[in-house]
Amino acid sequence: IIQRDESPMEKGLSGLRGRDFELSDVFYFSKKGLEAIVEDEVTQRFSSEELVVTLAFIGIGLLVMGTTLVGQLPESSLKNWLSELVHLTCCRICVRALSGTIHYHNKQYKPQKGGICVANHTSPIDVLILTMDGCYAMVGQVHGGLLGIIQRAMVKACPHVWFERSEMKDRHLVTQRLREHIADKKKLPILIFPEGTCINNTSVMMFKKGSFEIGGTIHPVAIKYVPGDCVPGQCSRTEDTLISKTDAVPTLTRFPVRSGDRYLRIMSITSLSQRSWL
């Protein structure tokens, strides 16, 4: 007869055999089951790739600090140049954190200064994807949390326009500021998402008319992600948290992010409103 020592499981079960089953025994078996999964001999021999969040924190930190410092400078061509440099550099660092592979098509139609760039809106990282290839003056809703901190820092260095959608007076002020912006052909093109919210691009959303009431030259851009690389259409349904109204965090766990941005020719408001550019 071969004698062997009792396993920890057998020792634990020996204490349960002398009495009736109790509901609390479930915790014992659950604990042993989890231990068997965590201490599995096969999975312990493999290691998963670490999430590249260091680059994301560096990019966001440099963006907040850089735009805050540049914002202290007086209005000049040097300030505008430094602002564009900070935005481009930091956005490219953040896209590296997503292991982004971005392809830009039809660069001859790239939005020019004094124009309006309109694009479909899938995720907050749309801004990063577009700013990889050039700077924009952004128009968007005021957010809280981390996005709010970034917005307040960015507006110090660049004439971005943030507003509260629920405030009617804000709408009139935004329209006036946008008209003044596009009247100056030396200022950055304005980036607008005319659908007004993030969608998954499987449905058609009516464009907000305010996006086209200011006039100016309109440059459409179509953004297309590889399915599964981005978490779309969640921004307006989430509650305010540390990272408010953003789905960028789950997107970080799905890298690499692959996207194709297609600059389209200048179109009339009639053809644009029919969404024929997507």
N, C-alpha and C positions, 0 to 999 in steps of 0.2 A: 504494500500500500504506500503510495506516494503522499507524503504529508506536505501541505502548503499552507502558507499564512492566509488568513482571511483578508479579503480586500476591504477598503473603507466602506464600500457600498454594502457588503455582506455584514459588516459589523453594525452598520446603521440599521439594516433590516432586522437583525437579530433582536434588537430592542423593541421592534414593532410587532413581532410575531406572538408575544405573550399577551396581547390585548386586542380588543376589537378595533376596527378601523375608525378613525376619527377624521373629521373634515380638515383639521390642522395638518394631517399627514400629507396633504396636497403640497404644502410649502416645502416639505422635505424632498419630495420627488421633483418638484419644479427646480429647486436649488441644484440638485444633482444633474438634472438635464441641462441647465445653463452652464454648469461647470464642464460638462462633457463637450459642449459646443465650443466654449472659449478655449479649453485646453486640448482641442483636437490636434492629434499628432501630425496631420497632413497640412492644415492651414498654418500651423506655426512655422512651417518651413518656407513660407512665402511672405513677402512684404509688399504692401500696396504703395503706389506712388503718393507722395505727400501733396496736399493741396497747395498750390503756389499762391499763398495769401500775402507773403512778404512783399512781393512786387505791388500788389494792390494797395497795401498800407503805405508803401513808399510813394506810389503815384498820387494817392489821395492826400497824403500829408504834404507833399511838395506842392500840389495844386492849391491847397488852402493857404499854406505859408507864402507861396510865390505870388498868388493873386493879391493877398493882403499887403505884402510889401510893395508890389507894383502899384497898388491903388493909392499909396501915399505920395506918388510922384505927381507933379503938375501935368496938365494935359499937354501932350507934345507927341511928335512922331516917335520919339524914343520910347515913351510909355506904351504906345500902340504896338510897337515892334516887340517890346519885352512881354506884353500881354499875350500876343500871338505865340511867342516862343514858349512861354510857360504853359499855355493851353495845349499846344501841339505836343510838347515833350511829355507832359503828365498823362494826357490821354493815350499816347502811344505806350507808356509804361503800363497803364491799366489794361490795355488790350493785350499786352504781353502776358500779364497775369492770367488772362483767359486763354492763353495760347491761341490767340486769334489768327485766322488766316483770311484776310480780306482781299477781295479782287474788285478793282474799280474799272468800270467799262465806260467808253465814250467820254474820255476826259476833256474832249474839246467842248463839251457842253457843261463843264464844271461851273457852278454858280459864281458870278462875279460880284465885286463890291457894288453896293447900291441896289442889289436885286433881292428877291425873296425866294428862298429855297423851301419847297414843300415836299414832305416825305410821308410815307406810311409809317405807323407807329406800332411796333411790336413789343419793345422792352425799353427800360431806361438806358440800356447800353447802346441804343440807337445813336445817342448823342456821341458816345465814344467812337463808334464805328465811323460816323461822318466826319468828326473832328480829326480823325487820323489823317485825312487828306487835305484838310483846310479848316480854318477857324470860322466860326459863325457867331453872330449875336443872337442869343436864344430867347425864345418867348415861351413862357410856361407858367403853370400854377405854382403858387407858394406851397412848399412842403415843410414838414417838421422833421425832427430827428437828424440823422446824418446828412440826408439830402438837403435839409434846410441850412445846415452849417456850410455845406459846399456852395449852395446858392448865394448865401450872404457874402462869402469870400469872393466868389467869381464876379459879382456885380461891382465890386470895388475897382476892378481892373478893366472891365469891359462893359459896354452899355447893354447888358442883358435886361430883359423886361420880365419881371415876375409879378403876378397879380392873383387876386382872389376871385375865382369864377363866380362866387355868390354875390359879390359886390358890384352893383350896376355902375357906380361911379368909377370903379377901377377899369371897367370896359371902355368907357369914353376916354379916360386918361391913356390907356394902352393904345387905342386907335390913334390918338393925337401924337403920342411919342413915336409910333411906328411910321407915321407919315413924315415926321421930321427926320427920322433916321434914314429913310430911303431917299429923301431929298438931297442928302449929302452923299455923293458918289464916291467919296473916299472912305466911307464906313463899311464895315464888314457886312456881308449878306445876312439877312435875317433868316433864321431857321424856324419854321412853323410846322407843326403836325396838325393839319386841318381837321382830322377826325376827332380831336379833342380828348382821346383816351387811348390806352393800349388795347389792341385787339389781336387775334391770332391769324388775321388775314384769310380766314375761311369764309367770312361774311363781309358784306358791303356796308360801310357806315357812311351816313351822309356828312359831307364836309360842312364845317361851320362857316357861315357866310362872312363872318368877321375877318376871316383869314384873307379875303380877297377884296374887301371894301377899301383897303388902303391904297390900291393901285400898285404901280411899279411893275418891273419885269419879273415874271414868274419862272423859276427853274425847277421842274419836277425831278425828284430822285426816287427810284424804286429800290427798297432794301429787301433782300431775300436771304433768309437763314436756311441752312441745311436742317431739315426736320430733326428734332431731338436735341439740338445744340442750345436752344434758348427756351425759357419758360415764358410764354406769351400771355397777354391779356389778364393779368392779375392785379395791376397797379391800383385800379379804382375800387377794388373790392376788399382790400386789406385794411386793417386798422392801423392807427399810428403806433409805431414802436420805435426802437432806437434807430432802425433803418426804415423810415416811414415811406409807405406807398411804393415799395420797390421790390422787384423780383430778381435783383442782381445777385443776391446770396445763393438761391438755388441754381442760378445760371453758373456760378463759380464752380459748382460741383459737377458740371456737365461739359467741362472743357475737353477738347478744343472747340472753340466757337468758329464756325466757318460761315462766311457771309459773302454775298455778291451784291455790290452797289452799282446801279446803272444810272448814270446821268443821262437824262432825256432832253430832247430839244425843247426850246421855248415854245409853249403852247398857249392858246387863247383860254380865257376863263371858261368858255362854253365847253370846249373839249376836256378841260381839266376837271370840271364839275361832274362829267360823265365817268370819271375814273378810268379813262381809256389808257392811261399811262402805266397801269399795273398789269 
